[in-house]
Amino acid sequence: MTNKKTVYYTEAQERMARYAKALGHPVRVFIMDYLVKNSSRCCYSGDMAEELPIARSTLSQHLSELKDAGLIQGEINAPYIKYCINKENWAEAEKLFGQFFTRNSLQNNIEANQ
């Protein structure tokens, strides 16, 4: 007999987990920093490749992960791809993480239990 527990996650928790997974590598954090700093314009992957000591194929995999999570968007201008922040989803990620850390602040919990 198995004792299965059904776990229900909210849609917001699932989205936040997807964003967190996409940000779970230092190269992807660098990419997001780079794109946010250049948010007034889109950037080509070649621009980022010049900044990172990784193969272009590796950079492409990281960009794909961020794109799949919805944090960035790419526009093909053959033979190049321009990448930009997906501003709507980035704002949502900021809000979700902000609420999460505020709600789960260790300092607030320590003060509440004193």
Jmol script that loads the backbone (N, CA, C; Angstrom):
load data "model"
ATOM      1  N   MET A   1       0.845  -1.172   0.000  1.00  0.00           N
ATOM      2  CA  MET A   1       0.000   0.000   0.000  1.00  0.00           C
ATOM      3  C   MET A   1       0.895   1.241   0.000  1.00  0.00           C
ATOM      4  N   THR A   2       0.648   2.106  -0.924  1.00  0.00           N
ATOM      5  CA  THR A   2       1.432   3.338  -0.981  1.00  0.00           C
ATOM      6  C   THR A   2       0.651   4.476  -0.368  1.00  0.00           C
ATOM      7  N   ASN A   3       1.390   5.341   0.263  1.00  0.00           N
ATOM      8  CA  ASN A   3       0.787   6.505   0.897  1.00  0.00           C
ATOM      9  C   ASN A   3       1.129   7.727   0.053  1.00  0.00           C
ATOM     10  N   LYS A   4       0.295   7.988  -0.939  1.00  0.00           N
ATOM     11  CA  LYS A   4       0.555   9.121  -1.824  1.00  0.00           C
ATOM     12  C   LYS A   4      -0.102  10.370  -1.267  1.00  0.00           C
ATOM     13  N   LYS A   5       0.655  11.435  -1.307  1.00  0.00           N
ATOM     14  CA  LYS A   5       0.114  12.733  -0.933  1.00  0.00           C
ATOM     15  C   LYS A   5       0.005  13.565  -2.191  1.00  0.00           C
ATOM     16  N   THR A   6      -1.107  14.195  -2.339  1.00  0.00           N
ATOM     17  CA  THR A   6      -1.278  15.086  -3.470  1.00  0.00           C
ATOM     18  C   THR A   6      -0.890  16.483  -3.032  1.00  0.00           C
ATOM     19  N   VAL A   7       0.033  17.051  -3.767  1.00  0.00           N
ATOM     20  CA  VAL A   7       0.499  18.392  -3.453  1.00  0.00           C
ATOM     21  C   VAL A   7      -0.065  19.339  -4.501  1.00  0.00           C
ATOM     22  N   TYR A   8      -0.638  20.395  -4.019  1.00  0.00           N
ATOM     23  CA  TYR A   8      -1.199  21.384  -4.924  1.00  0.00           C
ATOM     24  C   TYR A   8      -0.383  22.662  -4.820  1.00  0.00           C
ATOM     25  N   TYR A   9       0.088  23.112  -5.949  1.00  0.00           N
ATOM     26  CA  TYR A   9       0.843  24.351  -6.013  1.00  0.00           C
ATOM     27  C   TYR A   9      -0.029  25.385  -6.694  1.00  0.00           C
ATOM     28  N   THR A  10       0.136  26.595  -6.255  1.00  0.00           N
ATOM     29  CA  THR A  10      -0.599  27.659  -6.929  1.00  0.00           C
ATOM     30  C   THR A  10       0.071  27.933  -8.275  1.00  0.00           C
ATOM     31  N   GLU A  11      -0.674  28.550  -9.151  1.00  0.00           N
ATOM     32  CA  GLU A  11      -0.122  28.922 -10.454  1.00  0.00           C
ATOM     33  C   GLU A  11       1.063  29.873 -10.274  1.00  0.00           C
ATOM     34  N   ALA A  12       0.953  30.771  -9.308  1.00  0.00           N
ATOM     35  CA  ALA A  12       2.043  31.718  -9.041  1.00  0.00           C
ATOM     36  C   ALA A  12       3.293  30.979  -8.565  1.00  0.00           C
ATOM     37  N   GLN A  13       3.132  29.969  -7.723  1.00  0.00           N
ATOM     38  CA  GLN A  13       4.281  29.188  -7.250  1.00  0.00           C
ATOM     39  C   GLN A  13       4.945  28.442  -8.407  1.00  0.00           C
ATOM     40  N   GLU A  14       4.145  27.909  -9.310  1.00  0.00           N
ATOM     41  CA  GLU A  14       4.700  27.205 -10.464  1.00  0.00           C
ATOM     42  C   GLU A  14       5.472  28.159 -11.373  1.00  0.00           C
ATOM     43  N   ARG A  15       4.925  29.343 -11.608  1.00  0.00           N
ATOM     44  CA  ARG A  15       5.618  30.320 -12.454  1.00  0.00           C
ATOM     45  C   ARG A  15       6.915  30.778 -11.793  1.00  0.00           C
ATOM     46  N   MET A  16       6.860  31.036 -10.486  1.00  0.00           N
ATOM     47  CA  MET A  16       8.060  31.475  -9.783  1.00  0.00           C
ATOM     48  C   MET A  16       9.139  30.387  -9.831  1.00  0.00           C
ATOM     49  N   ALA A  17       8.745  29.137  -9.674  1.00  0.00           N
ATOM     50  CA  ALA A  17       9.703  28.033  -9.741  1.00  0.00           C
ATOM     51  C   ALA A  17      10.324  27.938 -11.135  1.00  0.00           C
ATOM     52  N   ARG A  18       9.540  28.182 -12.164  1.00  0.00           N
ATOM     53  CA  ARG A  18      10.071  28.149 -13.537  1.00  0.00           C
ATOM     54  C   ARG A  18      11.082  29.269 -13.747  1.00  0.00           C
ATOM     55  N   TYR A  19      10.758  30.462 -13.246  1.00  0.00           N
ATOM     56  CA  TYR A  19      11.699  31.579 -13.354  1.00  0.00           C
ATOM     57  C   TYR A  19      12.975  31.276 -12.566  1.00  0.00           C
ATOM     58  N   ALA A  20      12.813  30.715 -11.361  1.00  0.00           N
ATOM     59  CA  ALA A  20      13.974  30.398 -10.523  1.00  0.00           C
ATOM     60  C   ALA A  20      14.870  29.367 -11.204  1.00  0.00           C
ATOM     61  N   LYS A  21      14.263  28.363 -11.814  1.00  0.00           N
ATOM     62  CA  LYS A  21      15.047  27.352 -12.521  1.00  0.00           C
ATOM     63  C   LYS A  21      15.828  27.992 -13.664  1.00  0.00           C
ATOM     64  N   ALA A  22      15.178  28.872 -14.402  1.00  0.00           N
ATOM     65  CA  ALA A  22      15.848  29.533 -15.527  1.00  0.00           C
ATOM     66  C   ALA A  22      17.009  30.396 -15.053  1.00  0.00           C
ATOM     67  N   LEU A  23      16.906  30.954 -13.864  1.00  0.00           N
ATOM     68  CA  LEU A  23      17.962  31.811 -13.313  1.00  0.00           C
ATOM     69  C   LEU A  23      18.994  31.016 -12.506  1.00  0.00           C
ATOM     70  N   GLY A  24      18.882  29.694 -12.537  1.00  0.00           N
ATOM     71  CA  GLY A  24      19.706  28.833 -11.701  1.00  0.00           C
ATOM     72  C   GLY A  24      21.113  28.556 -12.209  1.00  0.00           C
ATOM     73  N   HIS A  25      21.649  29.400 -13.051  1.00  0.00           N
ATOM     74  CA  HIS A  25      23.028  29.235 -13.523  1.00  0.00           C
ATOM     75  C   HIS A  25      23.658  30.617 -13.639  1.00  0.00           C
ATOM     76  N   PRO A  26      24.913  30.766 -13.202  1.00  0.00           N
ATOM     77  CA  PRO A  26      25.554  32.090 -13.232  1.00  0.00           C
ATOM     78  C   PRO A  26      25.595  32.732 -14.621  1.00  0.00           C
ATOM     79  N   VAL A  27      25.729  31.938 -15.663  1.00  0.00           N
ATOM     80  CA  VAL A  27      25.746  32.514 -17.015  1.00  0.00           C
ATOM     81  C   VAL A  27      24.392  33.137 -17.336  1.00  0.00           C
ATOM     82  N   ARG A  28      23.316  32.475 -16.936  1.00  0.00           N
ATOM     83  CA  ARG A  28      21.983  33.026 -17.215  1.00  0.00           C
ATOM     84  C   ARG A  28      21.719  34.270 -16.376  1.00  0.00           C
ATOM     85  N   VAL A  29      22.249  34.315 -15.172  1.00  0.00           N
ATOM     86  CA  VAL A  29      22.138  35.535 -14.357  1.00  0.00           C
ATOM     87  C   VAL A  29      22.907  36.662 -15.044  1.00  0.00           C
ATOM     88  N   PHE A  30      24.101  36.361 -15.558  1.00  0.00           N
ATOM     89  CA  PHE A  30      24.884  37.355 -16.298  1.00  0.00           C
ATOM     90  C   PHE A  30      24.096  37.860 -17.507  1.00  0.00           C
ATOM     91  N   ILE A  31      23.496  36.946 -18.255  1.00  0.00           N
ATOM     92  CA  ILE A  31      22.724  37.328 -19.442  1.00  0.00           C
ATOM     93  C   ILE A  31      21.593  38.273 -19.059  1.00  0.00           C
ATOM     94  N   MET A  32      20.882  37.956 -17.992  1.00  0.00           N
ATOM     95  CA  MET A  32      19.774  38.824 -17.574  1.00  0.00           C
ATOM     96  C   MET A  32      20.300  40.188 -17.146  1.00  0.00           C
ATOM     97  N   ASP A  33      21.400  40.217 -16.392  1.00  0.00           N
ATOM     98  CA  ASP A  33      22.022  41.499 -16.023  1.00  0.00           C
ATOM     99  C   ASP A  33      22.368  42.298 -17.276  1.00  0.00           C
ATOM    100  N   TYR A  34      22.975  41.640 -18.231  1.00  0.00           N
ATOM    101  CA  TYR A  34      23.412  42.284 -19.473  1.00  0.00           C
ATOM    102  C   TYR A  34      22.214  42.860 -20.232  1.00  0.00           C
ATOM    103  N   LEU A  35      21.157  42.069 -20.355  1.00  0.00           N
ATOM    104  CA  LEU A  35      19.981  42.531 -21.098  1.00  0.00           C
ATOM    105  C   LEU A  35      19.230  43.640 -20.362  1.00  0.00           C
ATOM    106  N   VAL A  36      19.185  43.561 -19.036  1.00  0.00           N
ATOM    107  CA  VAL A  36      18.529  44.629 -18.268  1.00  0.00           C
ATOM    108  C   VAL A  36      19.307  45.930 -18.424  1.00  0.00           C
ATOM    109  N   LYS A  37      20.631  45.861 -18.340  1.00  0.00           N
ATOM    110  CA  LYS A  37      21.453  47.069 -18.503  1.00  0.00           C
ATOM    111  C   LYS A  37      21.300  47.670 -19.892  1.00  0.00           C
ATOM    112  N   ASN A  38      20.979  46.843 -20.860  1.00  0.00           N
ATOM    113  CA  ASN A  38      20.803  47.293 -22.241  1.00  0.00           C
ATOM    114  C   ASN A  38      19.335  47.230 -22.657  1.00  0.00           C
ATOM    115  N   SER A  39      18.433  47.408 -21.699  1.00  0.00           N
ATOM    116  CA  SER A  39      17.007  47.210 -21.976  1.00  0.00           C
ATOM    117  C   SER A  39      16.411  48.243 -22.924  1.00  0.00           C
ATOM    118  N   SER A  40      17.119  49.336 -23.166  1.00  0.00           N
ATOM    119  CA  SER A  40      16.604  50.331 -24.105  1.00  0.00           C
ATOM    120  C   SER A  40      16.761  49.860 -25.555  1.00  0.00           C
ATOM    121  N   ARG A  41      17.549  48.799 -25.725  1.00  0.00           N
ATOM    122  CA  ARG A  41      17.726  48.228 -27.064  1.00  0.00           C
ATOM    123  C   ARG A  41      17.869  46.718 -26.924  1.00  0.00           C
ATOM    124  N   CYS A  42      17.677  46.021 -27.998  1.00  0.00           N
ATOM    125  CA  CYS A  42      17.892  44.575 -27.990  1.00  0.00           C
ATOM    126  C   CYS A  42      19.356  44.292 -28.298  1.00  0.00           C
ATOM    127  N   CYS A  43      19.817  43.114 -27.912  1.00  0.00           N
ATOM    128  CA  CYS A  43      21.219  42.750 -28.097  1.00  0.00           C
ATOM    129  C   CYS A  43      21.319  41.473 -28.922  1.00  0.00           C
ATOM    130  N   TYR A  44      22.322  41.422 -29.746  1.00  0.00           N
ATOM    131  CA  TYR A  44      22.591  40.205 -30.507  1.00  0.00           C
ATOM    132  C   TYR A  44      23.378  39.231 -29.644  1.00  0.00           C
ATOM    133  N   SER A  45      23.180  37.950 -29.906  1.00  0.00           N
ATOM    134  CA  SER A  45      23.903  36.940 -29.133  1.00  0.00           C
ATOM    135  C   SER A  45      25.413  37.112 -29.295  1.00  0.00           C
ATOM    136  N   GLY A  46      25.857  37.583 -30.454  1.00  0.00           N
ATOM    137  CA  GLY A  46      27.285  37.825 -30.672  1.00  0.00           C
ATOM    138  C   GLY A  46      27.851  38.863 -29.725  1.00  0.00           C
ATOM    139  N   ASP A  47      27.027  39.878 -29.372  1.00  0.00           N
ATOM    140  CA  ASP A  47      27.461  40.889 -28.402  1.00  0.00           C
ATOM    141  C   ASP A  47      27.754  40.239 -27.054  1.00  0.00           C
ATOM    142  N   MET A  48      26.856  39.336 -26.650  1.00  0.00           N
ATOM    143  CA  MET A  48      27.034  38.661 -25.363  1.00  0.00           C
ATOM    144  C   MET A  48      28.187  37.673 -25.421  1.00  0.00           C
ATOM    145  N   ALA A  49      28.370  37.024 -26.567  1.00  0.00           N
ATOM    146  CA  ALA A  49      29.452  36.040 -26.715  1.00  0.00           C
ATOM    147  C   ALA A  49      30.811  36.690 -26.507  1.00  0.00           C
ATOM    148  N   GLU A  50      30.933  37.957 -26.882  1.00  0.00           N
ATOM    149  CA  GLU A  50      32.196  38.673 -26.685  1.00  0.00           C
ATOM    150  C   GLU A  50      32.477  38.949 -25.213  1.00  0.00           C
ATOM    151  N   GLU A  51      31.436  38.945 -24.395  1.00  0.00           N
ATOM    152  CA  GLU A  51      31.567  39.236 -22.967  1.00  0.00           C
ATOM    153  C   GLU A  51      31.801  37.985 -22.119  1.00  0.00           C
ATOM    154  N   LEU A  52      31.514  36.823 -22.676  1.00  0.00           N
ATOM    155  CA  LEU A  52      31.562  35.583 -21.899  1.00  0.00           C
ATOM    156  C   LEU A  52      32.613  34.616 -22.440  1.00  0.00           C
ATOM    157  N   PRO A  53      33.334  33.941 -21.541  1.00  0.00           N
ATOM    158  CA  PRO A  53      34.341  32.971 -21.980  1.00  0.00           C
ATOM    159  C   PRO A  53      33.734  31.580 -22.197  1.00  0.00           C
ATOM    160  N   ILE A  54      32.655  31.514 -22.970  1.00  0.00           N
ATOM    161  CA  ILE A  54      32.004  30.231 -23.252  1.00  0.00           C
ATOM    162  C   ILE A  54      31.776  30.115 -24.759  1.00  0.00           C
ATOM    163  N   ALA A  55      31.570  28.893 -25.212  1.00  0.00           N
ATOM    164  CA  ALA A  55      31.303  28.650 -26.626  1.00  0.00           C
ATOM    165  C   ALA A  55      29.944  29.239 -27.010  1.00  0.00           C
ATOM    166  N   ARG A  56      29.820  29.642 -28.255  1.00  0.00           N
ATOM    167  CA  ARG A  56      28.546  30.200 -28.734  1.00  0.00           C
ATOM    168  C   ARG A  56      27.412  29.187 -28.597  1.00  0.00           C
ATOM    169  N   SER A  57      27.725  27.912 -28.788  1.00  0.00           N
ATOM    170  CA  SER A  57      26.682  26.890 -28.654  1.00  0.00           C
ATOM    171  C   SER A  57      26.185  26.811 -27.212  1.00  0.00           C
ATOM    172  N   THR A  58      27.089  26.984 -26.257  1.00  0.00           N
ATOM    173  CA  THR A  58      26.704  26.989 -24.840  1.00  0.00           C
ATOM    174  C   THR A  58      25.860  28.216 -24.534  1.00  0.00           C
ATOM    175  N   LEU A  59      26.261  29.364 -25.057  1.00  0.00           N
ATOM    176  CA  LEU A  59      25.478  30.587 -24.888  1.00  0.00           C
ATOM    177  C   LEU A  59      24.083  30.399 -25.463  1.00  0.00           C
ATOM    178  N   SER A  60      23.999  29.780 -26.615  1.00  0.00           N
ATOM    179  CA  SER A  60      22.709  29.537 -27.259  1.00  0.00           C
ATOM    180  C   SER A  60      21.800  28.682 -26.381  1.00  0.00           C
ATOM    181  N   GLN A  61      22.370  27.678 -25.721  1.00  0.00           N
ATOM    182  CA  GLN A  61      21.582  26.829 -24.820  1.00  0.00           C
ATOM    183  C   GLN A  61      21.048  27.634 -23.641  1.00  0.00           C
ATOM    184  N   HIS A  62      21.873  28.504 -23.089  1.00  0.00           N
ATOM    185  CA  HIS A  62      21.435  29.333 -21.965  1.00  0.00           C
ATOM    186  C   HIS A  62      20.350  30.316 -22.407  1.00  0.00           C
ATOM    187  N   LEU A  63      20.514  30.913 -23.569  1.00  0.00           N
ATOM    188  CA  LEU A  63      19.494  31.825 -24.098  1.00  0.00           C
ATOM    189  C   LEU A  63      18.180  31.086 -24.332  1.00  0.00           C
ATOM    190  N   SER A  64      18.274  29.867 -24.814  1.00  0.00           N
ATOM    191  CA  SER A  64      17.085  29.053 -25.052  1.00  0.00           C
ATOM    192  C   SER A  64      16.336  28.770 -23.754  1.00  0.00           C
ATOM    193  N   GLU A  65      17.072  28.475 -22.701  1.00  0.00           N
ATOM    194  CA  GLU A  65      16.451  28.214 -21.389  1.00  0.00           C
ATOM    195  C   GLU A  65      15.708  29.450 -20.886  1.00  0.00           C
ATOM    196  N   LEU A  66      16.330  30.610 -21.013  1.00  0.00           N
ATOM    197  CA  LEU A  66      15.687  31.859 -20.581  1.00  0.00           C
ATOM    198  C   LEU A  66      14.473  32.180 -21.445  1.00  0.00           C
ATOM    199  N   LYS A  67      14.582  31.890 -22.725  1.00  0.00           N
ATOM    200  CA  LYS A  67      13.465  32.137 -23.641  1.00  0.00           C
ATOM    201  C   LYS A  67      12.308  31.188 -23.337  1.00  0.00           C
ATOM    202  N   ASP A  68      12.609  29.910 -23.089  1.00  0.00           N
ATOM    203  CA  ASP A  68      11.568  28.932 -22.761  1.00  0.00           C
ATOM    204  C   ASP A  68      10.822  29.310 -21.487  1.00  0.00           C
ATOM    205  N   ALA A  69      11.524  29.928 -20.550  1.00  0.00           N
ATOM    206  CA  ALA A  69      10.896  30.367 -19.297  1.00  0.00           C
ATOM    207  C   ALA A  69      10.099  31.650 -19.492  1.00  0.00           C
ATOM    208  N   GLY A  70      10.279  32.294 -20.629  1.00  0.00           N
ATOM    209  CA  GLY A  70       9.543  33.524 -20.907  1.00  0.00           C
ATOM    210  C   GLY A  70      10.205  34.784 -20.391  1.00  0.00           C
ATOM    211  N   LEU A  71      11.442  34.681 -19.920  1.00  0.00           N
ATOM    212  CA  LEU A  71      12.116  35.864 -19.384  1.00  0.00           C
ATOM    213  C   LEU A  71      12.708  36.746 -20.475  1.00  0.00           C
ATOM    214  N   ILE A  72      13.019  36.142 -21.621  1.00  0.00           N
ATOM    215  CA  ILE A  72      13.532  36.922 -22.747  1.00  0.00           C
ATOM    216  C   ILE A  72      12.757  36.537 -23.999  1.00  0.00           C
ATOM    217  N   GLN A  73      12.904  37.356 -25.008  1.00  0.00           N
ATOM    218  CA  GLN A  73      12.314  37.031 -26.304  1.00  0.00           C
ATOM    219  C   GLN A  73      13.362  37.274 -27.370  1.00  0.00           C
ATOM    220  N   GLY A  74      13.288  36.491 -28.424  1.00  0.00           N
ATOM    221  CA  GLY A  74      14.252  36.606 -29.507  1.00  0.00           C
ATOM    222  C   GLY A  74      13.554  36.921 -30.817  1.00  0.00           C
ATOM    223  N   GLU A  75      14.217  37.728 -31.607  1.00  0.00           N
ATOM    224  CA  GLU A  75      13.695  38.087 -32.926  1.00  0.00           C
ATOM    225  C   GLU A  75      14.751  37.729 -33.957  1.00  0.00           C
ATOM    226  N   ILE A  76      14.362  36.911 -34.922  1.00  0.00           N
ATOM    227  CA  ILE A  76      15.317  36.460 -35.932  1.00  0.00           C
ATOM    228  C   ILE A  76      15.429  37.496 -37.041  1.00  0.00           C
ATOM    229  N   ASN A  77      16.642  37.961 -37.241  1.00  0.00           N
ATOM    230  CA  ASN A  77      17.022  38.802 -38.375  1.00  0.00           C
ATOM    231  C   ASN A  77      18.164  38.059 -39.048  1.00  0.00           C
ATOM    232  N   ALA A  78      17.808  37.066 -39.853  1.00  0.00           N
ATOM    233  CA  ALA A  78      18.793  36.143 -40.419  1.00  0.00           C
ATOM    234  C   ALA A  78      20.038  36.888 -40.901  1.00  0.00           C
ATOM    235  N   PRO A  79      21.201  36.390 -40.558  1.00  0.00           N
ATOM    236  CA  PRO A  79      21.493  35.172 -39.805  1.00  0.00           C
ATOM    237  C   PRO A  79      21.641  35.417 -38.304  1.00  0.00           C
ATOM    238  N   TYR A  80      21.156  36.534 -37.812  1.00  0.00           N
ATOM    239  CA  TYR A  80      21.341  36.901 -36.407  1.00  0.00           C
ATOM    240  C   TYR A  80      20.025  36.809 -35.638  1.00  0.00           C
ATOM    241  N   ILE A  81      20.162  36.705 -34.320  1.00  0.00           N
ATOM    242  CA  ILE A  81      18.996  36.744 -33.440  1.00  0.00           C
ATOM    243  C   ILE A  81      19.222  37.849 -32.420  1.00  0.00           C
ATOM    244  N   LYS A  82      18.245  38.745 -32.321  1.00  0.00           N
ATOM    245  CA  LYS A  82      18.279  39.815 -31.317  1.00  0.00           C
ATOM    246  C   LYS A  82      17.480  39.348 -30.109  1.00  0.00           C
ATOM    247  N   TYR A  83      18.020  39.588 -28.923  1.00  0.00           N
ATOM    248  CA  TYR A  83      17.345  39.205 -27.687  1.00  0.00           C
ATOM    249  C   TYR A  83      17.024  40.436 -26.862  1.00  0.00           C
ATOM    250  N   CYS A  84      15.848  40.399 -26.246  1.00  0.00           N
ATOM    251  CA  CYS A  84      15.388  41.471 -25.362  1.00  0.00           C
ATOM    252  C   CYS A  84      14.759  40.840 -24.127  1.00  0.00           C
ATOM    253  N   ILE A  85      14.695  41.629 -23.076  1.00  0.00           N
ATOM    254  CA  ILE A  85      13.941  41.229 -21.888  1.00  0.00           C
ATOM    255  C   ILE A  85      12.467  41.169 -22.268  1.00  0.00           C
ATOM    256  N   ASN A  86      11.769  40.146 -21.792  1.00  0.00           N
ATOM    257  CA  ASN A  86      10.310  40.135 -21.889  1.00  0.00           C
ATOM    258  C   ASN A  86       9.837  40.940 -20.682  1.00  0.00           C
ATOM    259  N   LYS A  87       9.565  42.205 -20.906  1.00  0.00           N
ATOM    260  CA  LYS A  87       9.318  43.139 -19.798  1.00  0.00           C
ATOM    261  C   LYS A  87       8.133  42.736 -18.934  1.00  0.00           C
ATOM    262  N   GLU A  88       7.097  42.194 -19.544  1.00  0.00           N
ATOM    263  CA  GLU A  88       5.917  41.780 -18.775  1.00  0.00           C
ATOM    264  C   GLU A  88       6.259  40.640 -17.820  1.00  0.00           C
ATOM    265  N   ASN A  89       6.938  39.613 -18.322  1.00  0.00           N
ATOM    266  CA  ASN A  89       7.289  38.474 -17.473  1.00  0.00           C
ATOM    267  C   ASN A  89       8.382  38.822 -16.467  1.00  0.00           C
ATOM    268  N   TRP A  90       9.307  39.710 -16.849  1.00  0.00           N
ATOM    269  CA  TRP A  90      10.353  40.134 -15.916  1.00  0.00           C
ATOM    270  C   TRP A  90       9.722  40.883 -14.746  1.00  0.00           C
ATOM    271  N   ALA A  91       8.741  41.731 -15.044  1.00  0.00           N
ATOM    272  CA  ALA A  91       8.040  42.461 -13.981  1.00  0.00           C
ATOM    273  C   ALA A  91       7.291  41.485 -13.077  1.00  0.00           C
ATOM    274  N   GLU A  92       6.703  40.454 -13.677  1.00  0.00           N
ATOM    275  CA  GLU A  92       6.007  39.453 -12.874  1.00  0.00           C
ATOM    276  C   GLU A  92       6.992  38.709 -11.977  1.00  0.00           C
ATOM    277  N   ALA A  93       8.150  38.339 -12.513  1.00  0.00           N
ATOM    278  CA  ALA A  93       9.160  37.638 -11.711  1.00  0.00           C
ATOM    279  C   ALA A  93       9.620  38.514 -10.550  1.00  0.00           C
ATOM    280  N   GLU A  94       9.861  39.795 -10.821  1.00  0.00           N
ATOM    281  CA  GLU A  94      10.252  40.726  -9.749  1.00  0.00           C
ATOM    282  C   GLU A  94       9.196  40.749  -8.651  1.00  0.00           C
ATOM    283  N   LYS A  95       7.946  40.830  -9.055  1.00  0.00           N
ATOM    284  CA  LYS A  95       6.844  40.894  -8.088  1.00  0.00           C
ATOM    285  C   LYS A  95       6.745  39.593  -7.285  1.00  0.00           C
ATOM    286  N   LEU A  96       6.780  38.455  -7.979  1.00  0.00           N
ATOM    287  CA  LEU A  96       6.661  37.162  -7.295  1.00  0.00           C
ATOM    288  C   LEU A  96       7.797  36.935  -6.306  1.00  0.00           C
ATOM    289  N   PHE A  97       9.036  37.200  -6.723  1.00  0.00           N
ATOM    290  CA  PHE A  97      10.176  37.005  -5.822  1.00  0.00           C
ATOM    291  C   PHE A  97      10.150  38.011  -4.677  1.00  0.00           C
ATOM    292  N   GLY A  98       9.769  39.247  -4.965  1.00  0.00           N
ATOM    293  CA  GLY A  98       9.668  40.262  -3.913  1.00  0.00           C
ATOM    294  C   GLY A  98       8.670  39.854  -2.846  1.00  0.00           C
ATOM    295  N   GLN A  99       7.498  39.399  -3.285  1.00  0.00           N
ATOM    296  CA  GLN A  99       6.472  38.953  -2.338  1.00  0.00           C
ATOM    297  C   GLN A  99       6.952  37.735  -1.555  1.00  0.00           C
ATOM    298  N   PHE A 100       7.615  36.821  -2.236  1.00  0.00           N
ATOM    299  CA  PHE A 100       8.112  35.609  -1.594  1.00  0.00           C
ATOM    300  C   PHE A 100       9.110  35.938  -0.488  1.00  0.00           C
ATOM    301  N   PHE A 101      10.087  36.791  -0.794  1.00  0.00           N
ATOM    302  CA  PHE A 101      11.105  37.119   0.202  1.00  0.00           C
ATOM    303  C   PHE A 101      10.545  37.984   1.324  1.00  0.00           C
ATOM    304  N   THR A 102       9.605  38.836   1.032  1.00  0.00           N
ATOM    305  CA  THR A 102       8.968  39.628   2.087  1.00  0.00           C
ATOM    306  C   THR A 102       8.166  38.719   3.011  1.00  0.00           C
ATOM    307  N   ARG A 103       7.406  37.813   2.410  1.00  0.00           N
ATOM    308  CA  ARG A 103       6.549  36.896   3.166  1.00  0.00           C
ATOM    309  C   ARG A 103       7.380  35.929   4.004  1.00  0.00           C
ATOM    310  N   ASN A 104       8.552  35.563   3.528  1.00  0.00           N
ATOM    311  CA  ASN A 104       9.374  34.554   4.189  1.00  0.00           C
ATOM    312  C   ASN A 104      10.661  35.126   4.772  1.00  0.00           C
ATOM    313  N   SER A 105      10.624  36.370   5.178  1.00  0.00           N
ATOM    314  CA  SER A 105      11.793  37.026   5.744  1.00  0.00           C
ATOM    315  C   SER A 105      12.157  36.401   7.087  1.00  0.00           C
ATOM    316  N   LEU A 106      13.398  35.962   7.220  1.00  0.00           N
ATOM    317  CA  LEU A 106      13.859  35.412   8.497  1.00  0.00           C
ATOM    318  C   LEU A 106      13.790  36.462   9.595  1.00  0.00           C
ATOM    319  N   GLN A 107      14.182  37.682   9.274  1.00  0.00           N
ATOM    320  CA  GLN A 107      14.164  38.750  10.267  1.00  0.00           C
ATOM    321  C   GLN A 107      12.753  38.972  10.795  1.00  0.00           C
ATOM    322  N   ASN A 108      11.773  39.010   9.896  1.00  0.00           N
ATOM    323  CA  ASN A 108      10.384  39.195  10.330  1.00  0.00           C
ATOM    324  C   ASN A 108       9.918  38.032  11.190  1.00  0.00           C
ATOM    325  N   ASN A 109      10.302  36.803  10.824  1.00  0.00           N
ATOM    326  CA  ASN A 109       9.896  35.634  11.595  1.00  0.00           C
ATOM    327  C   ASN A 109      10.573  35.597  12.955  1.00  0.00           C
ATOM    328  N   ILE A 110      11.838  36.007  13.030  1.00  0.00           N
ATOM    329  CA  ILE A 110      12.551  36.051  14.316  1.00  0.00           C
ATOM    330  C   ILE A 110      11.890  37.067  15.233  1.00  0.00           C
ATOM    331  N   GLU A 111      11.605  38.252  14.702  1.00  0.00           N
ATOM    332  CA  GLU A 111      10.965  39.301  15.500  1.00  0.00           C
ATOM    333  C   GLU A 111       9.570  38.886  15.947  1.00  0.00           C
ATOM    334  N   ALA A 112       8.838  38.187  15.107  1.00  0.00           N
ATOM    335  CA  ALA A 112       7.478  37.766  15.442  1.00  0.00           C
ATOM    336  C   ALA A 112       7.467  36.715  16.543  1.00  0.00           C
ATOM    337  N   ASN A 113       8.539  35.931  16.652  1.00  0.00           N
ATOM    338  CA  ASN A 113       8.598  34.857  17.642  1.00  0.00           C
ATOM    339  C   ASN A 113       9.293  35.261  18.934  1.00  0.00           C
ATOM    340  N   GLN A 114       9.656  36.533  19.066  1.00  0.00           N
ATOM    341  CA  GLN A 114      10.324  36.965  20.302  1.00  0.00           C
ATOM    342  C   GLN A 114       9.324  37.484  21.294  1.00  0.00           C
TER     343      GLN A 114
END
end "model"
wireframe off; spacefill off
backbone 0.3
color backbone group
